[in-house]
């Protein structure tokens, strides 16, 4: 059988493990005290991480746009309305952009507390629990599969759990990245466990891995890299039956959703709901992912996009993910920095690449296939790339730590890669520095948000409060049966209860607006609204915020009194 051809590639580890067990038997008191110390350290780290998450928790939902849709779909499932856009004046519209696993998971806690926004803490607890779990899985994975010293594995685990980007996504949004990070880590760990297990129960590990990989894919579609990578990895390990079992499990779990979403694809006349009804193929060809007015690209322009995004990942995003003090939307809640190549990010990329090569030379694992496939997939996409890199945080930190051995001139060790003092010192210094920077960034954020006056709080908080004031006005002054056009239509619906449609492509959807009696336009935006568009010229401003965003609510008047619109404004 092919499985019998797989030999244990770590005889030295077996010898070292046997020697360690013999020493433990000779000193049972030392073994017991060591275990208690490990348990106490783990409990202390868990408690510390939980405190950080609780202190950073806020009641912001919907500022990231996607998270408003996740909560809306969770509400639809929890209230037995199906996986549909309950914000739309037209019932029964199935979204094609978001797979259902994360909204389904949120719907379970939504049932426990169905009152929004009072249940925000329940919704965010899902991501917080996922990140605490990701820390535990990281530690186990790097200890078991990579034989890292306990202090290095613990540093990676805590640095991942306290990564300001992931903490921000868990506490200031209801995005899916935290659950995705945990699910992807767990899938990789389970597949590795199956490769190492005996012949008797190996297939059950592959079934479990396939189920977890399916959940991961149904959380974020970028994990197509995980599905493809797992099959390739098992074939490389000569686990042909395992690859077949994994593929069948994935097909049975993912196939129904793929078929359902195709059969319930929204017709053209429902395009008034905007990007939520676009498919990935359509979005792939956009020049700018979130800007339909930017046009599309041709196949000849794909190499240029790949080159641009690769430089962006290596020259900017690597520092954003690994160096927590880098100002960025997913860390400080401030404006996105200008894209520029910097030496720090390039140095980190080179260090991680060196560690990646050395890790492959020592032992190829599933992660060494999934990570490059994920980066390659991200490089083809026209949207913000940081969200693709953040779930790879534990592996990127690991590669940087391994790269320290190359920088230290130690290279590949024969039997004990972390045996020398130089290796331990250099790697420990880097791991400790990244961990301390993460702690510092989180503490700084907490101090600023709790002690600073409102005007000095993060833009993320200030701008959400400005939206809240507009939503309060809408609840008081706009009729409950009114329909509103908005850029962030899911957030408007959640906080006002009014039916909403997308405000984009107004001329194309103008007749639909009139038919659905859309009278109001809520001009929502995370960035300050500059200038005017057609809505300002063809409507009456009934609300204008006094904050930095200059949000507005516009009254278009009765549908019977409106004339046709000839063209859209250039900036729409």
Helices and strands as residue ranges (DSSP letters): G 2-5, H 11-26, H 28-56, H 66-78, H 101-112, H 120-144, H 150-161, H 164-171, H 177-196, H 202-217, G 221-223, H 224-236, H 240-263, G 268-277, H 280-284, E 286-288, E 291-296, G 299-301, H 302-312, I 313-317, H 318-322, H 343-362, H 367-379, H 386-390, H 393-407, H 421-451, G 454-456, H 459-477, E 483-486, H 489-496, E 499-502, H 510-515, E 518-523, H 534-537, E 540-544, E 552-555, G 559-561
